[in-house]
């Protein structure tokens, strides 16, 4: 257990601590991707308005808008190859491209004005022939993976060189790296999760996440590995599940009525993330539910408001807060009321 990890008892007192509004543009509202940097201060958002944005909680303002994609940004991730504002950023878009962004010189200056802070495009990776549905950063922070709706996946250097690529026989909807960096998890639109050996470019396992569903209900809309490397979580509209990678079986399954008994009929699971320690899991439907991994006790049930949340992220290394992004361009920060 990391030093300073927030306790389950503290999480039972959690409530919404801050709502951040007016991110992105109102003409095409909606944040569909979210990642928080190592410091916990910088939230990176992927928007339907073709932009990615960086919001600083300590400064309570947007530090940068990353413009260049010509269609919606589906995914955005920090590359923690440096701390704070000096980290790189990677984005994926429906325009079929992946972009790598590097910090401006002013980012490393403690006295820099917000106007001088920003990220510039380092390269555009045009490997895919279909919408890029997700990006994932390799644990070495030297490579980034991308996946597209046509089943193609690839791993690239931060300089934009594609070092390995492959395809699976299904339309991909989600991508994540296993913490050891040798495997990729791919969620598909037809209800499967595939574990891919990156070097061998082989599918090691195909797991049935969704049975007997069609259309949007069949899509795997969330996929994330725990730091311990044994567990991963999947979400689809009707179900959230934790899998044991060694047994390749579901070890825990929740339907909506289990985590959101009073949810309205159209409510759906949309995302799930383990915290860095692997001790906690956040699952998103019409609310954010925080669970303790050991024993799966439900610690907190946190409202997101009237607009759906499509992305969630943990803040910092000690599970000090969790943040959800909603389709009205807002961020909702939740934290324990007491330590």
Buried (B, 14 or more C-beta within 10 A) or exposed (E): EEEEBBBBEBBBEBEBBEEBEEBBBEEEBBBBBBBBBBBBBBBBBBBBBBBBBBBBBEEEEBBBBBEBBEBBBBBBBBBBBBEBBEBBBBBBBBBBBBBBBBBBEBBEEEEBEEEEBBBEBBBEBEBBEBBBBBBBBBBEBEBBBBBBBBBBBBBBBBEBEBEBBBBBEBBBBBBBBBBEBBBBBBBBBBBBBBBBBBEEEEBEBBBEBBEEBEEEBBBBBBBBBBBEBBBBBBBBBBBBBBBEBEEEEBEBEBEBEEBBEEBEEEBBBBBBBBBBBBBBBBBBBBBBBBBBBEEEEBBBEBEBBEBBBBBBBBBBBBBBBBBBBBBBBBBBBBBBEEE
